[in-house]
Amino acid sequence: MRDALDPSAFRSAVGRLASSVVVVAARTTEGFRGLTASSFTPVSWEPPLALVCVDAFFRAHDLLVAADAFAVSILSDRQEFLAERFAGRGPGSTGRFEDVPHDLAPSGAPVLRGAIAWLDFRRVVSYPAGDHTILLGEATAAQEGGGSPLLYHAGRYVRLSR
Ligand SMILES: Cc1cc2nc3c(=O)[nH]c(=O)nc-3n(C[C@H](O)[C@H](O)[C@H](O)COP(=O)(O)O)c2cc1C
């Protein structure tokens, strides 16, 4: 068997992917919790499934993964400050929604105003995967807004130029 790749080489190489930036959030047993994520990926059209990978070191990991439902807000290129806030560069994981305009998706999970789209999910299953948990959900509602996506590439926020 070949040796595993050095984790920093892996992170650096996959960092060359350009990813959309989302905020994954849920109404948990201890209130709203959410985090910035670039690992959101659609999986299936019928049924409509998508996954997101949540770091086990995220302080609210257990609460988020245990929630019956979660919502994903796809951030616009005007929401970099929210990406930073929900990445923990600001209030701790408990206060992230304070003063941030949001609405409630049908599941009761919070979605951020100004997002270019949001989707609401019923949790289907969660799988442990290394130092992350893969959270798989079935979409139950979706709404699109306007604007351009916020992207992340090689450790920096970038915008579409067109
Ligand atoms: C652009 C960007 C993308 C991120 N993507 C993910 C991700 O897909 N999954 C994840 O668990 N954390 C991701 N993070 C990190 C989490 O947002 C961060 O670890 C978390 O909010 C820390 O919360 P805590 O300080 O309460 O533990 C990302 C951060 C940034 C800035």
PDBQT file of the ligand as one rigid body, heavy atoms in Angstrom, charges set to zero:
ROOT
HETATM    1  C1  LIG A 201     -14.233  29.920   2.944  1.00  0.00    +0.000 C 
HETATM    2  C2  LIG A 201     -14.383  28.972   4.107  1.00  0.00    +0.000 A 
HETATM    3  C3  LIG A 201     -14.868  27.699   3.885  1.00  0.00    +0.000 A 
HETATM    4  C4  LIG A 201     -15.033  26.800   4.940  1.00  0.00    +0.000 A 
HETATM    5  N1  LIG A 201     -15.554  25.557   4.689  1.00  0.00    +0.000 NA
HETATM    6  C5  LIG A 201     -15.801  24.718   5.713  1.00  0.00    +0.000 A 
HETATM    7  C6  LIG A 201     -16.449  23.473   5.474  1.00  0.00    +0.000 A 
HETATM    8  O1  LIG A 201     -16.813  23.109   4.348  1.00  0.00    +0.000 OA
HETATM    9  N2  LIG A 201     -16.698  22.677   6.554  1.00  0.00    +0.000 N 
HETATM   10  C7  LIG A 201     -16.326  23.042   7.823  1.00  0.00    +0.000 A 
HETATM   11  O2  LIG A 201     -16.584  22.289   8.754  1.00  0.00    +0.000 OA
HETATM   12  N3  LIG A 201     -15.702  24.215   8.070  1.00  0.00    +0.000 NA
HETATM   13  C8  LIG A 201     -15.458  25.060   7.043  1.00  0.00    +0.000 A 
HETATM   14  N4  LIG A 201     -14.870  26.268   7.290  1.00  0.00    +0.000 N 
HETATM   15  C9  LIG A 201     -14.444  26.586   8.664  1.00  0.00    +0.000 C 
HETATM   16  C10 LIG A 201     -15.603  26.861   9.617  1.00  0.00    +0.000 C 
HETATM   17  O3  LIG A 201     -16.447  27.906   9.154  1.00  0.00    +0.000 OA
HETATM   18  C11 LIG A 201     -15.003  27.235  10.988  1.00  0.00    +0.000 C 
HETATM   19  O4  LIG A 201     -14.098  26.223  11.343  1.00  0.00    +0.000 OA
HETATM   20  C12 LIG A 201     -16.035  27.288  12.073  1.00  0.00    +0.000 C 
HETATM   21  O5  LIG A 201     -16.974  28.319  11.839  1.00  0.00    +0.000 OA
HETATM   22  C13 LIG A 201     -15.324  27.513  13.396  1.00  0.00    +0.000 C 
HETATM   23  O6  LIG A 201     -16.308  27.612  14.392  1.00  0.00    +0.000 OA
HETATM   24  P1  LIG A 201     -15.912  27.549  15.944  1.00  0.00    +0.000 P 
HETATM   25  O7  LIG A 201     -14.851  28.601  16.123  1.00  0.00    +0.000 OA
HETATM   26  O8  LIG A 201     -17.201  27.851  16.671  1.00  0.00    +0.000 OA
HETATM   27  O9  LIG A 201     -15.446  26.142  16.198  1.00  0.00    +0.000 OA
HETATM   28  C14 LIG A 201     -14.681  27.187   6.261  1.00  0.00    +0.000 A 
HETATM   29  C15 LIG A 201     -14.190  28.484   6.492  1.00  0.00    +0.000 A 
HETATM   30  C16 LIG A 201     -14.046  29.366   5.431  1.00  0.00    +0.000 A 
HETATM   31  C17 LIG A 201     -13.530  30.759   5.687  1.00  0.00    +0.000 C 
ENDROOT
TORSDOF 0
